[in-house]
Amino acid sequence: MEKKAIRYLRFSDKKQSENSIERQRVVTDHYIQLNKINLIDTFIDRGRSAKTFDRPDFIKLQEFISLYHKNVDYLLVDQMDRFSRDAGEAMGMVKTLQSKYGIQIISVSEGIEFDYDKPGSFFRAGLQLLLAEEDNINRSIKIRSGIYSKKTKEGKFVFRITPFGYDKIGEPRNRRLIINEPQAKIVRFIYDAYLKNVPLYLIKQRAEEIGFDRKGNMAVERVLNNPVYAGLVYAKAYKEHPGGLFPAIHEPIIDMISWKMVQSKFKSISKPRTIVDDSLPLRGILKCHCGNLLTGAPSRGKSGQYFYYYKCRFSKHNNISAKKAHMQFDTALELMSLPARSIQIIKDSSKKEIEKELEHNRKVIAEKKLELTKERELLYAVEEKWIKSEIDQETYKRWHNKYKTTIDNLEI
């Protein structure tokens, strides 16, 4: 009776030639003709790793088997490493294909027909899969070792995406970064503006206007955090070798001092957060004699009842009963209270003065906005000329500082 088979072909790297698939096709075709097997269908995964079975055509193969397994006797592969490089997962798949669907896997080049019911055959299948997985592990170790060595010893930039401000040149083995000067000027502008305390949203807005094309909400932050601009590369720790930043062979766009100042600014400590609690409304408002703001917390008494206290973060400093503090605060408010008639007089006179002051302020703000707009236009014009190399750096700095100082004063 004629046997029927399906075939699975695969190569892992998209850079590999189609010759890999063609060779597997030729080898399996020869086996099919020699053994008079009827080939029903072929499934091919190009550029897919064998670490898992999560591959497009392998998923289609499984769907095909679940529907038409009664018409299939064999699953043909060139070698077992084309099928899988994960020994445990692969052995489970071999067992399932035979026990559930009655399909045996044949490794054509290795001349092995895997039969789960034959101890010798199952041992050989397991051995081939273990050898494939070991080869995969060795390959992974070599790759990680090579990347670590290229970064730490050779100072090469080994990443897929070229950072904004640079271009890649050279063959893959000798590829390196060179400065893209028009983009590099934008990178310098981003660093310079950040160190001058320009808000990030304004830096992003201006950077996009002058040619920054990287997308994402954190695109500018990634530029400010990337060590490549200071002539460094980051490498993960490998075995006993340390990770961290290492000198690179490419030319830096930003000097080391400026880059470190930016990193220090990013790591600056934020203001302490004040949590509002109905039982401790004065937390973060009251101060200890040492000058620190008081925090607060409940304390459980012997009866199981909770009592609230305002506390200093330093031991043996103020530990004030919240109940007493609130009573004293209420008493202070009562002493500050005024008769209703006096309050109304104050309200009326205050309203008139406030309206008068608001009208004056509106005029001042309108004038300042107009002046601020003019100064910003002048600043943008200077930046534009610098980016287009129409003025030198010294002229740029002189006028930039003048306009920036004026803008900062107007924004206060």
Stockholm file with secondary structure:
# STOCKHOLM 1.0

chainA/1-412         MEKKAIRYLRFSDKKQSENSIERQRVVTDHYIQLNKINLIDTFIDRGRSAKTFDRPDFIKLQEFISLYHKNVDYLLVDQMDRFSRDAGEAMGMVKTLQSKYGIQIISVSEGIEFDYDKPGSFFRAGLQLLLAEEDNINRSIKIRSGIYSKKTKEGKFVFRITPFGYDKIGEPRNRRLIINEPQAKIVRFIYDAYLKNVPLYLIKQRAEEIGFDRKGNMAVERVLNNPVYAGLVYAKAYKEHPGGLFPAIHEPIIDMISWKMVQSKFKSISKPRTIVDDSLPLRGILKCHCGNLLTGAPSRGKSGQYFYYYKCRFSKHNNISAKKAHMQFDTALELMSLPARSIQIIKDSSKKEIEKELEHNRKVIAEKKLELTKERELLYAVEEKWIKSEIDQETYKRWHNKYKTTIDNLEI
#=GR chainA/1-412 SS CCCEEEEEEEESCTTSCTHHHHHHHHHHHHHHHHTTCEEEEEEEEESCCSSSSCCHHHHHHHHHHHHHGGGCCEEEESSHHHHCSCHHHHHHHHHHHHHHHCCEEEETTTTEEECTTSHHHHHHHHHHHHHHHHHHHHHHHHHHHHHHHHHHTSCCCCCSSCCTTEEEESCGGGCEEEECHHHHHHHHHHHHHHHTTCCHHHHHHHHHHTTCCCCSTTHHHHHHHCGGGGTEEEECCBTTBCCEEEECSSCCSSCHHHHHHHHHHHTCCCCCCCCCCTTCTTTTTSBCTTSCBCEEEEEECTTSCEEEEEECSSTTSCEEEHHHHHHHHHHHHHHTCCCHHHHHHHHHHHHHHHHHHHHHHHHHHHHHHHHHHHHHHHHHHHHHHHHTTSSCHHHHHHHHHHHHHHHHHHHC
#=GC SS_cons         CCCEEEEEEEESCTTSCTHHHHHHHHHHHHHHHHTTCEEEEEEEEESCCSSSSCCHHHHHHHHHHHHHGGGCCEEEESSHHHHCSCHHHHHHHHHHHHHHHCCEEEETTTTEEECTTSHHHHHHHHHHHHHHHHHHHHHHHHHHHHHHHHHHTSCCCCCSSCCTTEEEESCGGGCEEEECHHHHHHHHHHHHHHHTTCCHHHHHHHHHHTTCCCCSTTHHHHHHHCGGGGTEEEECCBTTBCCEEEECSSCCSSCHHHHHHHHHHHTCCCCCCCCCCTTCTTTTTSBCTTSCBCEEEEEECTTSCEEEEEECSSTTSCEEEHHHHHHHHHHHHHHTCCCHHHHHHHHHHHHHHHHHHHHHHHHHHHHHHHHHHHHHHHHHHHHHHHHTTSSCHHHHHHHHHHHHHHHHHHHC
//
